[in-house]
Amino acid sequence: MQSSNNINPRAVALDAICSVVLRKESLSNFSFQEGHPDTSLAKSLTYDTIRFYHQLNDIVTSILIKPIEQKHLDIHCLLLLGANQILFSNIPSHAAIFETVNVTNNLNKAWAKGLVNAVLREIDRNKNSLLNEPHFSHPSWLVKKIKSYYPNNFEQIFSHNNLQAPMSIRVHPKYSIESYQKSLKLIGIESMKLNIAPQLLILDRAVDVFKLPEFNNGSCYVQDASAQLAGHILNPKNGELILDACAAPGGKATHISELAPNSIITALDSDIYRLEKVKQNIKRYQTKSINILHGMAQKNDWWDGRCFDKILLDAPCSASGVIRRHPDIKLLRKPKDITAMVSLQKETLENLWGLLKPGGVLLYATCSVLKSENEEQINSFLDSHVDATEEKIKIDWGIEVSVGRQQLPTHNFDGFYYARLNKNT
């Protein structure tokens, strides 16, 4: 065991990488030692290795004379970690190789030192040619699907998925954007505004949220620019009864409360543990207009019988539009998951439509770029519901598709989809 004051960042990164590659666990569930000076390096090495996993795996596999035994696949993951440092980091190759080889001591596998050293030196010798070989670094099934959906844009999608996303915040309306920008600048953080989202600031670098001015007092919420548009497209009004389905961790619900502080908002989610995050955010924002309910949006056992004026369905989805923030999606998501997601979306959409008042609005949203979850899902719904009409979303964001609007990943925006549906009276 290493003491809390003496951690090996590469050993920590390897543990995190193995949790995804070998144990099929989400990176969001991995506990990094926050506050330790080496934790940022451990995180960076982890996320970049997972981000480029498919490319690194192809390179390492091609060099190995024979596959590594199942019981020693942590050594295979260690080779990926070393290859990432040589190919995609600013760490000098000699240091990357030396430190990575030494991690075998943490694993009590000194026998692997020669293997790790030889493979990494081979990668270093061929670094330039390896980097010049084109590789999307996505699973083959997802490459095929995105190419078929976006024959003219797939390279943009893959390249932005392989970049680190900027940190974006939504500033509470009680602060002017200009004054909050000045507060950030005083602590050395530059930021950029975008007209499309009036409360948005994109920071020049990621920082600990507790370093943001007045964060504990509800000054801002960390939220991508695409997600910030949900509240504005829904256009909540004071006095309306509004449902935020699949609401955790509460970003969109708190935004709705900012835009219409006298509306009555129900934040519904099936995950009782994630609902704790909603409670924390409500407390931080000191809002009184949000009621939390534990329940499944595809069922009615939580419903009190009052129909809603507006419903936001932030539908469970593949998250294929936010891979740059969650690169482990590339390893954890499988084709069968998409089929299950599409079925769940359809069931949820069908159920919630029955809870909407005539004349009401349902905003369907996903953080996906897959058409089966987005425009194909909504076209199917419109075909089977004569009381549903699409209302065009007229904002300078994304592209207009057969129904709704689709944003592909760019520097400023996550991949996202919105469709606004009106219920005929």
N, C-alpha and C positions, 0 to 999 in steps of 0.2 A: 504493500500500500504506500502511495505517495502522500506526504503531508500536504495540508491545504496551502502551505506557503511554497511548495516546490512541486509543480506539476510539469509534465512533459507535454507541450501543446500538440505534438505529433501523435503521441499515444492517445491523448484525448480525442483528437480528430479521427484516428483509426477506430476507436471505439464507436464513435458516432457513425462513421462510414459503414462499419460492420452491422450496426443496428438497422440500417436501411437495406444494404445489399444482402446480408445473410439472414437477418431476423425479420425483415419486411415491416419494420416499424417506421412511423412518420418522424421526420426530423424535429417536428414541433414538440414531440414528446421526449426528446433527448435533453437531459439536464446538463448544460454547460455550467461551469463554475463562474457565475456572474460576478464582476468586480475584480477578478484576478487579472493582473497585467498581461498574462499570456492567453487569456480567453479569446480575445479578438483574433489572434493568429490562429488558434484552434478552430474557431468558427469559419474564418476565411478559407483555410485549407479544406475543411469539411465541405462547405458549400460549393467550392470550385471543383473539387473532386467528383462530387455527385452531379454537378452541372455538366461536366464533360465526361461522365462515366462511360457512355457508349463508345466514344472515340478512344479514351484511355484503355478501355477493356480490349478493343480490337487491336491496339498497338501492343499491349502487354501479351495478349494471347498469341499474337503472331511471332513474338520473340521466344516465348517459352518452348522448349523442345517437347515437353509433354505437360498436360494439365496438372495443376497442383491437386493433391489429394483432398477429398472432401473435408477431412478433419483439420486441414491446414489452410482453409480458404481465407483465414485472416491474413496470411502471408500474401495471397493474391491481392487482397484489398490494400495491403501495405505497399505493394508494387504500384497500384493505381495512385495512391497518395504521393509516392515519390515521383512518378511520371508527371503528375499534375504540377508539382513544384518546378520540375525541369522545364516543362513546356509552357505553363501558363502563369507563372509567378515571377516576381523580381528577385527571388532568392537565388544567389549564386549557385551554380550546379554542384560545385564541390561540397558546399555546405548542405545542400538539399540531400545529396547522396549520403554523406557522412551521418547526418542526424537521422535520416530514415533507416539506414542500416542499424543504428543503435537501438531503434525501437524493438528490434528482435529480442533485446535483453528484457524489456518490459513483458514480452510474451513468453519468456523462458524458452525461446526457440533459437538459441545461438547457432544451431546447425544451418539456419537459413541465411546467415550473413553473406556468405559467398554468393548465393543465388540472387539475393536482393542487390548486392553490389554489382554483379555482372549484368543483370537486366537493365538497371538504371544507367550504367555506363554506356551500354549499347544505345539506349534511348538518347543519351546526351550526345553521342557521336553523330547520330542521325537526326538531330533536333530540327535543323532547317528543312530537310526533305519531308519529315513527318508533319511539320506544321503547314507545309505547302500542299499536302494531300487533302482535298476537300472532304469534309465530314459534317453532317448536320447534328450529330450527337443527340439523336432522339431514337426511341425504339422504332423498329422498321414498320410496325403496324400503324403508328401515329404518323410517320413520314408519308406512308402511302395515302392515309386518309386526308391529311392536310394538303398534299399535292393535288388530290382529286377535287377538293373543295375550292382551293385557291391556286389555280395553275399559274397565275401572274404574280402572286404575293407570297408564295410559300417560303422563299428565301428570306424575306423580311421577317416572317413569323419565327423561323428557326433562329435567325441571327439575334433578334431581340430576346428570345427565350433564353439565349446563352449569355446574356449580359445581366449584370446586377441592376436591379430596379432602384430608382432614386427614392428617397424618403419624402413623402408628401404628407402635409397636414391640413386639416380643416380648422380654420380659426373661428372661434365663437363670435357671433355677431356683436357681442358687447365690446369687442375690440375692433378697431379699424385695422384693415390689412396693413396700411402704411405704418401705424404705430407699432404693430406687432413685428413687422419687418425690422424696425429700428431696434426693438428690444432684442431680437435675434442677433442683429449686427453687433450690438454692444458686447455680446459674449462670443463673437467671432464666427457666427453662422450667417452666410449669405443665402438669400432665397429669391425665388422668381415667382411672379404672379402669372396667371392665365385668365383671360377674360371669360372663357367658357364656364369656369367655376368660380363664382365671386368670393368664396371663402377659402380658396386654395392657395397654398404656398408650397413650392417644390424646393426642398433644401439642397444645398450644394454638396452635403455629405450627411451620412447617417449619424445620429447621435443618440445617446441614452435619453429616453423620453423625459426622465426626471430632471434633465438639464434644460428642458424647454421652459421658458418663462411662465410662471403661474400654472404649470401643468396640473398640479394637484387641486387647483381651484377651478378646473374646467376650462382653461384658456383655449385648448385645442384638442383635436383627436387625430391620431395617425390614420390616414385613409387615402387610398389612391384617388387620382383625379377622376377616373371613370366611375368609381363607386360613389363619389360625391355628387354625381349628376342625378342619382336616383331621387333624392328629395325634390330637386327642382323640376324634374319631369313629372313626378307624381303631383306636384303643385298643391300641397295640403292647405286647408283653410281652417281658421279658428272655428270651433264648434263642431267640426266633423268627427265622426267615429271612424278611426283608421286602424287597420290591422297590418302589422309588420310580421309576416309569416317567415319562419326560419330566421329569426331575428338576431341570434347570438353572433358576435359578441356585443351588439348594440349600436354599432356605428350609424346605421341608417335610421334607427329609431330615435336616437338622440338628435340627429340632423333634422328629422321631421319635427321634433319638439322645438328646435331652434326656429324653424321657418313658420310654425304655427303653434305658439306656446299655449294657446287655449283650446287646442284640439284634444281629443281623448284617444290615446294610443294604446293598443294592446300589442305587447311584444311576446310572440309565441315561439317556442322552440322545443324540440323533443329531447334535447341533451341537457339534463338537469345540471351537469357540471359546467357547461358553457353558459348556462343561464346565470351562474354566479358572476361571470364577467359582465353580463348585462347589468346586474345589480350594482357592481362596483362602478361602472360607468355612469349609471343613473345617479348614484351617490356623489360621484365627482362633479357631475353637472348640476346637482341639486335641483333636478327637474321633478315636478309633481304630476306631470301629465301622462306618464308611462306606467301602465299596469303590466306586470310580468305573469305569463301563464305557461305552465309546463304541459305540452301536448303535441300531438302529431297533426301536421297541417292537412294530411290526407284523410283525417277523421274528424268527427264532430263532437266527440265526447267532452271536450273542453268548452264548447260554445254555449252561450247563455240565451241564444235565440234572437238577439238583436243583429240586424243586418248592418253591414259596414258601408260607409260612403265611399271609402277608398281602401284598396288592398295592395300592399307591396308583397309580391312573391319573389323573394330572392332565392330562386330554386336551387336545390342540391344539384350539383353538376360535376363534370369531369375536372373542372378547374384548369382546363387546357389554356386559358387566357392568362393565367397567373403563374406559369411555370418559372418565370424569371425570379419570382419571390419564393417559390416552393419547388426547387429542382427535383426533389425526391418523387414528385408526381410522375416523372419519366420512368421511374423504376417500379413504383407501386401501382400505378393505374394499368388495368388490363382491358382488352376489347370487350370482355363480358361485362365489365363494370359500366360501360357506356350504355349497353342494352338495358341494364337494370336501372340506370339513371333516367333514361328516356321514359321508361315505364312508370317510375315514381313521379316524374314531372307531370306526366299526363294525368295520373291519378290525383295528384295534389291540385293541379289546375282545375280539374273537373269539380273537385269538392269545394274549393274556395269560391268558384264562380257562383255556387248556390248560396253563398253567404253574403253576396254583394247586392246592394239595393239596385232596383231599376234606376237607370240614370247614373249609376256609380262607375268608378274607374278601377281597373286592375292593371297594375304595372308588373309585367313579367321581366325578370332580370336573371342573367347568368354571368359568371366569369369564365365563359367558354367561347371558343372559336369554332366549335363543331356544329355544322348546320342541323344535324339530327336533333340537337338539344335546343336549337334556336329557331330559325325561321321555318324549318320543316315541322317542328313541334307546334308552332303557333298557326301555321297554315292548316294543319290537320284539325286543330281546335276550332278555327273559324269555319272550316267546311262542315263541321258537325254541330255548330251552335248558331242558329239563325238570329239569336238575340245578342250576338257579339259583333262589334264593328271595330276595325282598327282605326285609331286616330294617329295620323302621321306625326312623328317627332321631328320638329323643325328646329334643329340645333346644328351648329357647325362642328360636328363630332362624328367620327366614324364614317361609314358608308351606308347609303340606303340600300336595303336588300329587298327581296320580294315582299317581306313584311317586317316591320321594325327597323332598327339600326344596329349595325355591327361595327365594333371597333376592333381592329387588329392591334397586336402589341406594337407600341412605339416607345420612344424614350419617355414621353410624358404620360402615357396612358397604358394601363393594363388592357389586355383583350377582354371585351365585355359586350353584352348584348342587351338591348331593351326593346320591348314592344308594349305599347299603351293600348289597352282594350276598353272600349266603352260598352256598357250593358244597356241595350235599347229599352226604352220605357214602353 
